[in-house]
Amino acid sequence: MSFVTWPYPFFLATVAAMYWALPLKGRWWLLLVSSYGFYAAWDPRFLALLLSSTAIDYFCGRGIVDERRPWRHVIAATALPALWLGTCRLVNVAAPGFPGLPQVDPRLIGVAALLPAVFLPAYALLWRWSPLRRRKGFVAFSVISNLAVLGFFKYFNFFSDSLRQLLHALGASAHWDLPTIVLPVAISFYTFQSISYAVDIARGQGQPARQFVLFAAYLAFFPQLIAGPIERVGRFLPQFETARAWSRDHLHQGLALLLTGLFKKVFVADNCALLTNHVFDPKTPLDAPWALLGAVAFAFQIYGDFSGYTDLARGSARLLGIELSSNFRFPYSARGPSDFWQRWHRTLSTWFRDYLYIPLGGNRRSLPRQLANLWIVMLLAGLWHGANWNFLLWGGYHAALLTLYRVVPPLGRLERATSVAGGWLATASMFAFTLFGWVLFRCANLEQLGHWFGAWTRGGAVGDATAMKPALWLALHVAPLLLLQWATRRDQDERANAHWPWPARGLAYAALVLALVASSSQDQEFLYFQF
């Protein structure tokens, strides 16, 4: 189930109506059941991995604060993934072809049964250690287990295939069959949120969930489960623990965010995707103006797509009285690469800063060490987006930009310019650099990249008649987004706009709905679902 499919509004309205009618603990159970149902709609088998992370991180979180849970609770929770897969397998046997349920390989049940076989002895061993060593052990177990799951499902085939190609290039014989590994939806997001949960508790920046159902609802919260924002325990969990009262502000702010998100996704991103897909198709003859149009179209496609998803997630959460982090802050107005990463996918940027860059030494080290840390972080951030060389190249490109702005004085001064003209030049320069980065991101292979670069050798002028019509069409879909972003460029603007008088709000909502109805785009899946 996706935010832009027809069942979702009915699903969200039903959950919201039931939520406000229930007491606090009833709300936890409602969120847990609805979130698991929402996630299982993608592929019920994926739920076993989410259950595994939930069990491990709940008991690790309690262990970090020296609270030992009864063995029956530990055994029951760690057995849940195998029990779930076993149930799915029974349905396969009893009702072959059951809608929405792929075949469950019996070997998966055996793999899931390894969780209690591994975790229970480790859990018992950790409680034999001294308190300080035990806390570090629980943090390490959480981090290593989450990274192991993420690494296997997302990167095993990539590194195996890359190793095989390298051996072939060196003249060595390398023949092996790779297993078919399906990438579970949302795994990159909930594993990072699970890691931050354990680390923040150990740092004293949050308290662990008191009950298993509370933590399970926290980790699987359906508005932000699939593609973030990546939340922190200190800010996010207390919102589940408080019995909030219904307020009209929840409705006003939620509806405003939902309509804004739909506008960004359907009117902006999906229409830009039509031009993007055409330009980056290797079969399309290109010249320079078309190559430039394709780069600009993809820049606003990915921005409208991801920020639109975030608004839909935040709007859904606001209807439940929960506030998610704002992931974007007018990113194409950035004056330099550091500024860009403080505006683009902010929860991921701060995650890498707080859990990798600063522990590596951050800005406290010498300049060469700072730059080395930057390269490590950005290469891993690129690889986080996908198991492909183009993402690694994109991460390296942004690492190079960050390096240049630190070591080349004119670029550093440009980013810090205080004059109006200097600010416009800095923003225009950074947008041009960002466009090239998005080209690296969009081109999945060397053929596509060579096709785009080759267009610049075939001349053409920006004013060519063949490119003017699509350029105007692109401007028609991008200009309203820029106006909308300018109106909400500060976090507090969203709340203020939600309190406009009803006539003004009604006109704004009508304009957004009219744009959605008039949109001629084809439905496109959210880009970040693949990460």
Protein Blocks (a to p, Z undefined) as FASTA:
>chain_A
ZZkbfklmmmmmmmmmmmmmpcfklmmmmmmmmmmmmmmmmommlmmmmmmmmmmmmmmm
mmmnopacdfklmmmmmmmmmmmmmmmmmmmmmmghiahiacddfklmmmmmmmmmmmmm
mmmmmmmpcfklmmmmmmmmmmmmmmmmmmmmmmmmmmmmmmmmmmmmnopacddddddd
dddehklmmmmmmmmmmmmmmnopaccdfbfklmmmmmmomklmmnopaddfklmmmmmm
pccdddfklmmmmmmmmmmmmmmmmmmmmmmmmmmmmmmpmklccdfklmmmmmmmmmmm
mmmmmmmmmmmmmmmmmmnopacddfbghkllpcbfklmmmmgokllmmmmmmmmmmmnn
pjmbcfklmmmmmmmmmmmmmmmnoccfklmmmmmmmmmmmmmmmmmmklmmmmmpcbfk
lmmmmmmmmmmmmmmmmmmmmmmbfklmmmmmmmmmngpafklmklmmmmmmmmmmmmmm
mmmmmmmmpfklmmmmmmgcfklmmmmmmmmmmmmmmpccdcdddfklmZZ
